[in-house]
Amino acid sequence: MASSQEKPLDHRYRGEHPIRTLVYLFRADRHRLSGAVAVFTVKHSPVWLLPLITASIIDTVVQHRPIAELWTSTGIIMFILVVNYPLHLLYVRLLYGSIRRMGTALRSALCTRMQQLSIGYHSRVSAGVLQAKVVRDVETVETAVQQTAENGLGALTVLVGGLVIIAVRTPEFLPVFLVVVPAASLLITRLRSRLRRHNEHYRHEVETLSSRVTEMTRLIPVTRAHGLERKALRRMDGTLDRLLTSALRLDLVNGRFASAAWVLLNVIGVLVLAGAALISYYDVWGVTAGDVVMLSAFLTTLTNSTTTLASLAPVITKGLESVRSVGEVLQAPELEDNEGKAEVTALRGAVTFERVGHVYEGDGRAAVRDFSLDVAPGETVALVGASGAGKSTVLNLVIGFLRPTSGRLLLDGTDMNTLDLRTYRRFVSVVPQESILFDGTVRENVAYGMDDADEETVRAALRDANALEFVDRLPQGLDTLVGEHGARLSGGQRQRLAIARALIRDPRVLILDEATSALDTRSEALVQQALARLLRGRTTFVVAHRLSTVRGADRIVVMGEGRIQEIGTHEELLDRGGAYTALHSGQAA
């Protein structure tokens, strides 16, 4: 499975034309697609064979040919109509199966790429944009291929089949059809372009209404509190009036288009019918009564087919644009480079910063500069300082989300740049300010990524995290669903589950990023007790806004403007009367 996910990434999505990319995406199903085209041509044949067989039946009746010819023609058309059902099912399995597999493979490739892209990329590109590419853009590509195959193949087979039959049976009329059909299709397309503009205007008005309704519902407390209901309704009435005007105008244009297209096609049809009838009447070119009916029927079907092909242009354009959009992610160069680097199989937890600096891309100012610190295995180091001091950047450097742009960061004496960070992170746990839970059970959230964890291991982690008591009170205990983002739990409960998740992994390096800042006093006390157990014997980096939570750290590093200002214990730094004392006094005040 892994290889199938990685293969699509080998293609130069942004360097190739989107059509070549589509051919590449369907390469595994090319034989099925060829079969789908062949099956469709046969199953769709009644559409372009029916006028010919109708002509044959009429000629049999008018010219009093042998009755056997009537039964033969009827038998042929009945057979191709009946086999349409099994052939259509086969066509759906071949074509739609190929499209669904392509969409699944493309989504899998996107998700794989998103896991490989750097944290810098993810911090710059919103989750909503990436979600739209995985869900909506891939769906647009699938829809475009489906519609193009369904409508395009149908129109193309009718067009080719009809013109071939005319060329063989009544070749004198072929030039007429080659001129009249494109001209009629062009006129209908022109009329439809006006319809598209009105449709777009109506869609914009609907979007405005949607925005107004959202705004109105959000403002109801303010509106009600200030007695502004009438004003809010007047504003909404104005939007509704504009929508009504646009809708009536669209309905009128729709009516005009439908009527004009119908009149146009039928006028041309009558003219062709009359011309063919005159030619048949005066016995010119040997045109029979059946030929007259056939030519009249083909005019409508061929014109509709040409118009359908023209109308597919925006569908195809939209699909190809979505292919480009997906390619922006699949071809994004900001990959975390781990290939060929040394794997981490064991870790003591020694972390050494040697004059480390980091400058974010597009930002000339260094977020961290000349940062030197030697952290022993099992030591707890707290990072404190004002917002923008560089604390979070240091944590991201330790996790490996960021690479130093200057200096070196060593793990157990080895430069992190030479290590496969994916294997290093097996020994790391992070407890963030906002605990990240998914919509699953307590058990699934705590044991996330630890498939071999049994119930006793999960319960032990919950016990050490001060979470077992409240979990046992939940309706289904460990199997209780926590809701999206843990919505069914309180902030303190969510945070204790996050600590249990960190404990069960038994990390050597622990990152605590403002782990208690969003909690009330009682919840903070429970979480602090759990953290005290979590810290034992592990190299720990703590970022905390409340200085009271870092008093027990082995060393406190005070940062300012990306640099280290002071290092020491809580008591040592207070005795110095420097930057830490100023921070402490400010919080005490």
Phi and psi in degrees as a GROMACS rama.xvg file:
@    title "Ramachandran Plot"
@    xaxis  label "Phi"
@    yaxis  label "Psi"
@TYPE xy
-62.0694  -39.9934  ALA-2
-65.1059  -36.4601  SER-3
-67.6394  -27.7152  SER-4
-75.7269  -30.8655  GLN-5
-85.294  -26.8891  GLU-6
-55.8389  -46.8773  LYS-7
-58.792  -22.2455  PRO-8
-73.6918  -14.6388  LEU-9
-75.0105  -16.8898  ASP-10
-80.5896  141.894  HIS-11
-84.8837  81.9848  ARG-12
-58.5645  -44.8115  TYR-13
-83.3464  -17.4586  ARG-14
-92.2266  -6.23561  GLY-15
-112.928  158.521  GLU-16
-67.7046  141.559  HIS-17
-55.1053  -31.4822  PRO-18
-66.831  -38.914  ILE-19
-65.1213  -35.8954  ARG-20
-63.6627  -42.368  THR-21
-61.5161  -42.8725  LEU-22
-59.3338  -41.0302  VAL-23
-63.3864  -43.3171  TYR-24
-63.6733  -31.3671  LEU-25
-96.3128  10.9318  PHE-26
-59.8426  -36.1244  ARG-27
-69.9434  -24.1832  ALA-28
-110.67  20.224  ASP-29
-61.924  -35.7676  ARG-30
-70.1964  -38.514  HIS-31
-64.1428  -39.7646  ARG-32
-65.8509  -40.3259  LEU-33
-61.6921  -41.7177  SER-34
-63.5197  -39.0305  GLY-35
-62.4495  -40.9614  ALA-36
-63.4874  -44.4565  VAL-37
-63.4917  -44.5065  ALA-38
-64.6521  -40.9732  VAL-39
-63.074  -41.6955  PHE-40
-58.7156  -41.1992  THR-41
-71.9933  -46.281  VAL-42
-68.8141  -26.6657  LYS-43
-91.4547  -1.69267  HIS-44
-60.7341  -29.3592  SER-45
-55.8584  -31.028  PRO-46
-62.487  -41.9863  VAL-47
-99.2278  -11.6853  TRP-48
-87.9966  -25.1489  LEU-49
-58.2324  -45.2091  LEU-50
-59.7503  -36.7811  PRO-51
-67.1762  -45.3959  LEU-52
-68.9927  -35.977  ILE-53
-60.2026  -43.7099  THR-54
-60.3978  -40.6631  ALA-55
-64.7852  -41.5163  SER-56
-64.981  -44.0137  ILE-57
-62.2724  -43.6277  ILE-58
-64.2176  -35.2998  ASP-59
-62.0037  -41.5736  THR-60
-71.98  -49.8579  VAL-61
-65.3453  -42.2209  VAL-62
-94.018  5.59168  GLN-63
50.4168  49.5466  HIS-64
-74.6781  173.632  ARG-65
-57.4588  137.971  PRO-66
-62.7513  -21.7268  ILE-67
-59.2227  -33.4903  ALA-68
-64.6924  -34.9759  GLU-69
-63.5436  -45.5519  LEU-70
-67.6357  -34.8053  TRP-71
-63.3709  -47.8061  THR-72
-61.4314  -43.0441  SER-73
-64.9425  -41.8139  THR-74
-62.3505  -40.496  GLY-75
-62.7375  -49.1878  ILE-76
-67.1322  -35.917  ILE-77
-64.6864  -39.4899  MET-78
-64.2765  -47.9494  PHE-79
-70.3794  -22.8348  ILE-80
-74.3607  -42.182  LEU-81
-69.115  -40.8005  VAL-82
-72.4959  -7.40011  VAL-83
-59.3802  -37.384  ASN-84
-62.2981  -57.5636  TYR-85
-64.7817  -34.3684  PRO-86
-67.3606  -36.6223  LEU-87
-65.5996  -41.1828  HIS-88
-62.0243  -41.5093  LEU-89
-64.003  -41.6247  LEU-90
-60.4481  -45.0419  TYR-91
-61.4317  -43.4488  VAL-92
-62.4699  -41.0813  ARG-93
-73.1646  -51.4328  LEU-94
-76.5719  -56.2822  LEU-95
-66.0139  -34.7345  TYR-96
-60.7781  -42.5785  GLY-97
-63.8125  -42.5223  SER-98
-65.547  -44.08  ILE-99
-63.2229  -41.2745  ARG-100
-64.9258  -40.1493  ARG-101
-60.8062  -46.0094  MET-102
-61.814  -41.8248  GLY-103
-64.304  -44.8182  THR-104
-62.8958  -38.8273  ALA-105
-67.4726  -42.6533  LEU-106
-64.3402  -39.688  ARG-107
-62.664  -42.1685  SER-108
-63.6328  -40.4269  ALA-109
-62.5712  -47.3301  LEU-110
-63.3137  -39.8183  CYS-111
-61.2118  -45.5299  THR-112
-64.5778  -39.3806  ARG-113
-62.6487  -34.0987  MET-114
-71.6575  -24.8067  GLN-115
-89.098  -23.0042  GLN-116
-69.9405  151.372  LEU-117
-69.2835  160.068  SER-118
-64.5659  -30.0145  ILE-119
-59.7428  -41.103  GLY-120
-62.8098  -46.4556  TYR-121
-67.7054  -28.8397  HIS-122
-74.7709  -22.4691  SER-123
-91.6109  -34.7191  ARG-124
-102.897  125.417  VAL-125
-67.9911  150.725  SER-126
-61.8131  -34.1643  ALA-127
-62.4521  -39.4009  GLY-128
-64.9353  -45.5279  VAL-129
-65.7361  -39.2645  LEU-130
-62.0133  -41.2288  GLN-131
-62.6264  -37.0708  ALA-132
-68.0773  -41.2762  LYS-133
-69.8597  -40.0138  VAL-134
-93.2507  -62.7512  VAL-135
-76.7394  -44.374  ARG-136
-64.7838  -41.7902  ASP-137
-65.99  -39.0564  VAL-138
-62.9329  -38.6727  GLU-139
-63.6968  -40.5484  THR-140
-63.3117  -45.5255  VAL-141
-59.2734  -46.9727  GLU-142
-62.7789  -43.1173  THR-143
-61.2681  -43.5045  ALA-144
-66.7778  -42.047  VAL-145
-60.3278  -50.6389  GLN-146
-66.2023  -40.5792  GLN-147
-64.297  -43.0897  THR-148
-66.8492  -47.3945  ALA-149
-66.154  -59.0215  GLU-150
-76.0048  -40.5524  ASN-151
-65.8568  -46.36  GLY-152
-62.9263  -42.2  LEU-153
-59.3778  -48.0842  GLY-154
-65.6728  -40.2433  ALA-155
-67.8175  -44.0699  LEU-156
-65.6479  -38.9203  THR-157
-65.1143  -42.9882  VAL-158
-63.6162  -49.7325  LEU-159
-66.6249  -47.6512  VAL-160
-60.9988  -45.0278  GLY-161
-62.9202  -45.7044  GLY-162
-66.7083  -36.7978  LEU-163
-64.2227  -44.0549  VAL-164
-63.1718  -43.3987  ILE-165
-62.4862  -43.1733  ILE-166
-63.1268  -34.3521  ALA-167
-81.9943  -44.6467  VAL-168
-87.2294  -44.3335  ARG-169
-133.38  71.0248  THR-170
-60.0666  -23.9903  PRO-171
-65.1228  -25.0009  GLU-172
-90.0335  -7.24654  PHE-173
-59.7938  -46.4673  LEU-174
-59.3641  -36.6112  PRO-175
-60.6446  -46.1864  VAL-176
-68.2113  -36.1634  PHE-177
-66.8572  -20.0712  LEU-178
-97.2473  -48.8707  VAL-179
-67.8471  -45.0828  VAL-180
-61.8709  -51.104  VAL-181
-61.8984  -37.3122  PRO-182
-64.2792  -45.9327  ALA-183
-63.1079  -40.962  ALA-184
-64.7089  -38.6281  SER-185
-64.0965  -42.4921  LEU-186
-62.5741  -42.807  LEU-187
-66.1306  -40.3085  ILE-188
-63.3285  -40.3445  THR-189
-60.913  -45.6603  ARG-190
-61.2458  -38.0127  LEU-191
-70.1625  -30.0693  ARG-192
-63.4665  -36.8836  SER-193
-64.4155  -38.4356  ARG-194
-62.7547  -38.8193  LEU-195
-62.0498  -41.1071  ARG-196
-62.1837  -42.5687  ARG-197
-67.6575  -35.6999  HIS-198
-62.3813  -42.9973  ASN-199
-63.3628  -41.5825  GLU-200
-62.7469  -42.6119  HIS-201
-64.2253  -40.8831  TYR-202
-62.045  -39.8029  ARG-203
-63.036  -39.5873  HIS-204
-65.5349  -38.7542  GLU-205
-64.522  -41.5993  VAL-206
-63.4563  -38.7428  GLU-207
-62.9053  -42.168  THR-208
-60.8701  -44.627  LEU-209
-58.6686  -43.9798  SER-210
-63.0034  -42.1607  SER-211
-64.4237  -41.2713  ARG-212
-64.5325  -43.4908  VAL-213
-59.6632  -45.5977  THR-214
-62.485  -44.1404  GLU-215
-62.5403  -44.8869  MET-216
-66.4051  -36.114  THR-217
-68.375  -31.0893  ARG-218
-92.3183  1.48832  LEU-219
-54.4622  -44.0615  ILE-220
-58.32  -42.3864  PRO-221
-68.544  -44.0405  VAL-222
-59.4163  -47.2468  THR-223
-66.0408  -40.221  ARG-224
-64.4575  -29.65  ALA-225
-107.906  8.53094  HIS-226
63.8596  39.4748  GLY-227
-106.129  23.3913  LEU-228
-58.5403  -43.9129  GLU-229
-62.6059  -41.4235  ARG-230
-64.6145  -40.7085  LYS-231
-63.8655  -40.1697  ALA-232
-69.8039  -36.5268  LEU-233
-62.4376  -40.8029  ARG-234
-65.1997  -40.6659  ARG-235
-68.0142  -38.4902  MET-236
-60.6755  -38.454  ASP-237
-61.0161  -42.5993  GLY-238
-65.2388  -42.6194  THR-239
-64.3521  -37.5548  LEU-240
-63.3261  -43.291  ASP-241
-64.6097  -38.2736  ARG-242
-65.2954  -40.6241  LEU-243
-62.6127  -45.3933  LEU-244
-59.7504  -45.3809  THR-245
-64.9453  -39.5047  SER-246
-66.5088  -43.5634  ALA-247
-63.5865  -41.2898  LEU-248
-63.3379  -41.22  ARG-249
-63.9688  -43.3109  LEU-250
-60.1183  -40.6189  ASP-251
-65.9898  -43.8019  LEU-252
-65.4537  -39.955  VAL-253
-58.3072  -44.8607  ASN-254
-62.1376  -44.0872  GLY-255
-61.8354  -44.3  ARG-256
-62.3409  -49.6085  PHE-257
-59.2764  -44.037  ALA-258
-68.4023  -45.4167  SER-259
-62.3733  -43.0882  ALA-260
-64.4856  -41.8261  ALA-261
-63.8544  -46.1951  TRP-262
-62.0808  -45.9644  VAL-263
-58.6749  -50.3713  LEU-264
-63.5796  -41.4285  LEU-265
-71.9379  -34.8019  ASN-266
-63.5095  -47.4763  VAL-267
-62.7009  -39.9041  ILE-268
-62.1122  -42.4996  GLY-269
-64.2891  -41.3196  VAL-270
-62.6456  -45.2671  LEU-271
-65.3129  -41.2182  VAL-272
-60.6655  -46.0016  LEU-273
-64.5589  -42.934  ALA-274
-62.6025  -45.5056  GLY-275
-65.8396  -37.1193  ALA-276
-64.612  -41.3615  ALA-277
-62.7049  -43.8056  LEU-278
-62.7409  -40.9455  ILE-279
-68.2267  -39.9588  SER-280
-60.8369  -43.2301  TYR-281
-89.8438  10.7066  TYR-282
54.6896  45.1765  ASP-283
-92.7746  136.37  VAL-284
61.3299  10.1109  TRP-285
67.9913  28.8363  GLY-286
-75.342  125.249  VAL-287
-92.6011  171.87  THR-288
-62.1562  -37.5092  ALA-289
-62.6997  -38.7261  GLY-290
-61.9366  -38.7892  ASP-291
-60.0811  -47.3664  VAL-292
-64.2169  -41.402  VAL-293
-62.4432  -46.0946  MET-294
-63.7872  -38.6946  LEU-295
-64.5126  -42.029  SER-296
-67.5907  -40.4943  ALA-297
-66.3994  -30.5919  PHE-298
-58.0682  -48.1078  LEU-299
-66.5604  -47.864  THR-300
-65.3069  -40.4338  THR-301
-70.1766  -37.782  LEU-302
-64.3116  -45.3053  THR-303
-61.4505  -38.5462  ASN-304
-65.2388  -43.8829  SER-305
-63.4659  -41.4952  THR-306
-64.0232  -40.2641  THR-307
-61.3238  -44.4448  THR-308
-60.8782  -40.7973  LEU-309
-66.0954  -36.5885  ALA-310
-74.0202  -12.6189  SER-311
-77.0861  -13.808  LEU-312
-54.232  -51.0411  ALA-313
-64.7195  -33.2518  PRO-314
-64.7453  -45.1502  VAL-315
-64.9425  -43.5848  ILE-316
-59.9422  -44.6311  THR-317
-63.0861  -41.2949  LYS-318
-64.2605  -43.4633  GLY-319
-66.6367  -34.3352  LEU-320
-64.5995  -37.0988  GLU-321
-68.1847  -34.081  SER-322
-61.4981  -43.4217  VAL-323
-62.3514  -41.814  ARG-324
-61.3034  -44.1827  SER-325
-63.4833  -38.5942  VAL-326
-62.1235  -27.2347  GLY-327
-60.0578  -35.2602  GLU-328
-81.5928  -46.6383  VAL-329
-66.516  -22.9361  LEU-330
-106.77  4.94678  GLN-331
-60.8271  131.654  ALA-332
-83.1912  -9.23528  PRO-333
-82.6598  63.7973  GLU-334
-89.9207  146.948  LEU-335
-75.197  119.914  GLU-336
-85.5837  102.192  ASP-337
-120.426  -10.2076  ASN-338
-63.5615  132.686  GLU-339
76.3386  4.25104  GLY-340
-93.1968  162.077  LYS-341
-67.0438  135.824  ALA-342
-83.0814  145.582  GLU-343
-95.2048  115.724  VAL-344
-104.091  -18.2617  THR-345
-153.289  153.558  ALA-346
-147.739  127.391  LEU-347
-82.2126  -37.0257  ARG-348
110.596  16.6561  GLY-349
-80.5459  128.113  ALA-350
-125.327  124.618  VAL-351
-124.889  124.142  THR-352
-98.4101  123.906  PHE-353
-114.974  96.5796  GLU-354
47.3653  47.5203  ARG-355
-75.1967  137.62  VAL-356
-134.942  152.903  GLY-357
-145.198  128.496  HIS-358
-118.576  124.44  VAL-359
-71.3756  144.707  TYR-360
-59.2229  131.691  GLU-361
83.0671  0.842542  GLY-362
-124.879  115.059  ASP-363
-69.3334  -22.815  GLY-364
-85.1767  135.289  ARG-365
-74.4684  128.449  ALA-366
-75.8346  -33.398  ALA-367
-134.634  137.734  VAL-368
-141.734  139.476  ARG-369
47.8892  46.382  ASP-370
-92.9147  111.948  PHE-371
-122.784  126.302  SER-372
-160.117  135.379  LEU-373
-113.309  112.253  ASP-374
-107.877  122.045  VAL-375
-79.2104  154.512  ALA-376
-56.8607  133.54  PRO-377
83.7934  -1.16358  GLY-378
-84.7223  144.951  GLU-379
-105.38  119.81  THR-380
-117.515  126.155  VAL-381
-102.865  137.298  ALA-382
-109.393  121.996  LEU-383
-129.075  161.346  VAL-384
151.715  171.469  GLY-385
-69.2772  166.064  ALA-386
-58.6525  137.718  SER-387
84.3881  8.08808  GLY-388
-76.7076  -17.3573  ALA-389
110.378  7.47016  GLY-390
-61.6951  -49.6601  LYS-391
-64.4829  -33.5832  SER-392
-63.8962  -40.7241  THR-393
-61.9655  -44.4008  VAL-394
-60.1023  -43.6334  LEU-395
-66.057  -29.8112  ASN-396
-68.3123  -41.4066  LEU-397
-64.9679  -42.2588  VAL-398
-68.0323  -26.9343  ILE-399
95.8466  8.19674  GLY-400
-66.758  -31.4106  PHE-401
-120.379  150.632  LEU-402
-105.928  144.263  ARG-403
-60.7567  136.859  PRO-404
-89.813  -11.5949  THR-405
-152.361  155.062  SER-406
76.6041  -171.346  GLY-407
-134.351  148.496  ARG-408
-121.4  119.892  LEU-409
-108.795  140.684  LEU-410
-115.497  118.218  LEU-411
48.8237  37.4995  ASP-412
85.8463  -2.36807  GLY-413
-106.902  133.418  THR-414
-60.9092  126.646  ASP-415
-59.1843  -27.3301  MET-416
-64.7781  -17.479  ASN-417
-98.6459  2.52307  THR-418
-107.808  149.544  LEU-419
-78.137  105.336  ASP-420
-66.7948  -22.8988  LEU-421
-63.1462  -38.5005  ARG-422
-76.6852  -31.5079  THR-423
-64.423  -38.6673  TYR-424
-71.5638  -9.62782  ARG-425
-65.2026  -20.6054  ARG-426
-102.23  10.6716  PHE-427
-119.135  141.732  VAL-428
-130.326  144.81  SER-429
-124.185  130.95  VAL-430
-115.47  102.391  VAL-431
-84.207  174.94  PRO-432
-62.5373  -46.7147  GLN-433
-102.878  108.521  GLU-434
-61.0325  134.536  SER-435
-100.654  103.962  ILE-436
-116.008  151.604  LEU-437
-111.255  169.212  PHE-438
-78.0995  77.7611  ASP-439
-144.699  -165.16  GLY-440
-82.5376  167.691  THR-441
-57.8888  -45.5011  VAL-442
-58.1619  -46.4768  ARG-443
-65.0016  -37.7985  GLU-444
-69.9259  -41.1466  ASN-445
-70.959  -42.0915  VAL-446
-93.4178  20.8761  ALA-447
-57.047  121.534  TYR-448
83.5555  -2.40474  GLY-449
-118.21  71.7466  MET-450
-62.8228  -22.7859  ASP-451
-91.3367  4.09272  ASP-452
-74.1336  123.885  ALA-453
-87.075  176.826  ASP-454
-62.6063  -38.8148  GLU-455
-64.8997  -38.2183  GLU-456
-63.9518  -42.9443  THR-457
-63.3434  -44.2175  VAL-458
-66.1157  -36.4251  ARG-459
-64.3865  -41.2427  ALA-460
-65.0821  -41.237  ALA-461
-64.9152  -38.9042  LEU-462
-62.9363  -46.8241  ARG-463
-67.0508  -23.2417  ASP-464
-91.8151  10.0048  ALA-465
59.1224  32.6148  ASN-466
-115.036  -14.6931  ALA-467
-63.6119  -36.6275  LEU-468
-59.3516  -49.1814  GLU-469
-74.9738  -29.8406  PHE-470
-65.7536  -41.4714  VAL-471
-65.5315  -21.4506  ASP-472
-85.6247  -11.6446  ARG-473
-68.6465  153.896  LEU-474
-52.3456  -46.3033  PRO-475
-112.214  18.1084  GLN-476
58.5995  -127.037  GLY-477
-62.9281  -22.6345  LEU-478
-96.757  15.4086  ASP-479
-76.2173  132.561  THR-480
-73.7636  133.676  LEU-481
-90.2895  -10.7399  VAL-482
84.3797  166.129  GLY-483
-62.6654  129.568  GLU-484
58.0517  22.61  HIS-485
69.702  32.2933  GLY-486
-62.7728  -22.1698  ALA-487
-86.244  1.72155  ARG-488
-116.504  158.821  LEU-489
-78.4576  168.925  SER-490
-59.5696  -43.2415  GLY-491
-65.6073  -38.2865  GLY-492
-66.2783  -42.4187  GLN-493
-61.1213  -42.5217  ARG-494
-67.5859  -35.4475  GLN-495
-69.7503  -32.9874  ARG-496
-65.8865  -37.4091  LEU-497
-64.1749  -37.2555  ALA-498
-68.7597  -40.9906  ILE-499
-60.0245  -40.0768  ALA-500
-61.9802  -38.2878  ARG-501
-70.1062  -40.2103  ALA-502
-63.6501  -41.4895  LEU-503
-65.8014  -22.2334  ILE-504
-82.6609  -13.3638  ARG-505
48.0467  60.8575  ASP-506
-74.1719  158.347  PRO-507
-93.46  -28.3503  ARG-508
-121.389  130.021  VAL-509
-123.107  133.626  LEU-510
-116.996  121.218  ILE-511
-116.213  109.149  LEU-512
-107.494  96.3765  ASP-513
52.1742  46.9042  GLU-514
-68.8192  -17.0296  ALA-515
-122.656  4.81803  THR-516
-67.1028  -25.4691  SER-517
-97.8061  11.4705  ALA-518
-105.342  155.33  LEU-519
-78.1888  174.22  ASP-520
-60.8141  -45.4893  THR-521
-66.5755  -45.4189  ARG-522
-62.9264  -39.4589  SER-523
-62.2522  -39.2495  GLU-524
-62.43  -44.0831  ALA-525
-64.1853  -41.8872  LEU-526
-67.5459  -39.3354  VAL-527
-62.6824  -40.0834  GLN-528
-61.5435  -43.1821  GLN-529
-64.9485  -40.6315  ALA-530
-64.5396  -36.2856  LEU-531
-59.0576  -38.0545  ALA-532
-71.5296  -37.4142  ARG-533
-66.6266  -33.4727  LEU-534
-73.4124  -24.268  LEU-535
-57.5303  121.896  ARG-536
74.7295  10.1909  GLY-537
-119.985  143.081  ARG-538
-71.1386  120.662  THR-539
-126.862  134.137  THR-540
-113.307  123.618  PHE-541
-119.019  129.28  VAL-542
-111.595  125.45  VAL-543
-142.653  138.86  ALA-544
-81.7702  -41.8328  HIS-545
-79.3466  115.633  ARG-546
-66.3121  -23.089  LEU-547
-62.4639  -23.9454  SER-548
-84.4003  -7.95326  THR-549
-115.577  10.3199  VAL-550
-59.6074  -32.9289  ARG-551
-86.1191  2.91412  GLY-552
-65.5179  146.935  ALA-553
-62.1317  -41.0628  ASP-554
-142.589  144.411  ARG-555
-113.26  126.53  ILE-556
-105.52  116.996  VAL-557
-92.9766  122.789  VAL-558
-112.649  152.052  MET-559
-156.177  126.14  GLY-560
53.0468  39.4682  GLU-561
83.7847  -3.93611  GLY-562
-111.903  160.316  ARG-563
-81.8683  125.615  ILE-564
-97.3022  -41.5885  GLN-565
-149.773  152.934  GLU-566
-137.7  137.136  ILE-567
167.532  -179.69  GLY-568
-78.4378  172.734  THR-569
-56.5185  -48.1424  HIS-570
-68.0684  -42.291  GLU-571
-60.8484  -43.4661  GLU-572
-69.4067  -36.8031  LEU-573
-65.2499  -37.8108  LEU-574
-65.3462  -30.8801  ASP-575
-70.7699  -29.1264  ARG-576
70.3198  30.6396  GLY-577
-100.293  -139.173  GLY-578
-62.6643  -38.0758  ALA-579
-65.0635  -41.8202  TYR-580
-60.2911  -40.2388  THR-581
-63.7823  -42.3809  ALA-582
-63.3364  -43.52  LEU-583
-64.8924  -42.2698  HIS-584
-64.9839  -39.125  SER-585
-62.9837  -39.7388  GLY-586
-73.5946  -36.6255  GLN-587
-64.9285  -35.1003  ALA-588
